Amino acid sequence: MKYRTKHVFEYVMLRGLLGLVNVLPLRIALAVGWLLGAILFYGLRFRRQKAESRLKQVFGERFSAKERRRIAWLSFRNICFNAVEAARFGKLTPEKLQRMPIYAGITAMQKIYRENGAFIFATAHMGNWDLGGIACKLAGIPVFSIARRQKNPLTDELLNRMRNATGMEVVLNDSKVLKNVVRKIKAGEVLAILPDVRSRTEALAIDFLGGKANIGAGVVLFAQMADCPIYPAVLLRRGWAHHEYKVFDPIFPDPSLDKKDDWQRMMQKLVSIFDAEIHAHPEQYFWFNKRWVLDPIKRMG
């Protein structure tokens, strides 16, 4: 099988960076991430204008132009730190996890699972969102997630190997995803999912970040079909390397409601929690997402 030059270049660069951040001490590896982030953000201005315009769209005049740039930088720096930490997930052990501030949130998740069984763990693109599921898995909770295939087959294979190294099982987002996810939840496993992205097709119209977001019903449909609660949670980065885990009250399906009305109710309740956290901690949110949640969908015809 022949690979495109672009795919080979991306793969070689990714392997090189992964190797580098794994041999360095954590703080130095994060410093490398900081430096690369600064070059991209301040030097190349990678998607910076887009992020700052989104902040203006959401917050209006709450922040000055200088403050918006500062928030955008901290958000971008966070993504770079996330990448460094994700590359080092294989080094994370249950013993190390117990010494981290995030462990208080993990013990709350353990208690929920012991007492109530399977549930859906829904989080937003805040802090190091991947760490939440990985940490739960290390703590003995049978967590799995959903992933799309990457356009680059080489990096797709590499990322899958990284996920497997952590023990996190991944269900591919294909034609069988609904059946596979519901089956696993009913078997006692916990789904970790990020619902705060725009659906490419018409879905649920949800009040979010001062506008109407077109959000897919997947998370609430899974909850209905598996008859399980959704536990909202967010992760916040504190400084460079510490994380706070916040778990909120569960959202349950209501069988007395019409199916689609219940989708709307559950999703609005879930997203409103994320909305409040983003307004309280805007620098923690991922303002650079290509699938910006408030972009209108392209309608056919």
Buried (B, 14 or more C-beta within 10 A) or exposed (E): EEEEEEBEEBBEEBEEBBEBBEEBEBEEBBBBBBEBBBEBBEEEEBBBEBBBBBBBEBBEEEBEEEBBBEBBBBBBBBBBBBBBBBBBBEEBEEEEBEEBEBBEBBEBBBEBBEEEBBBBBBBBBBBBBBBBBBBBBBBEBBBBBBBEEBEBBBBBEBBBEBBEEBEBBBBEBEEEBEEBBBBBBBEEBBBBBBBBBBBEEEBBEBEBBEEBBBBBBBBBBBBBBBEBBBBBBBBBBEEBBEBBBBBBEBBBBEEEEEEEEBBBBBBBBBBBBBBEBBBEBBBBBBBBBEEBBBBEEEEEE
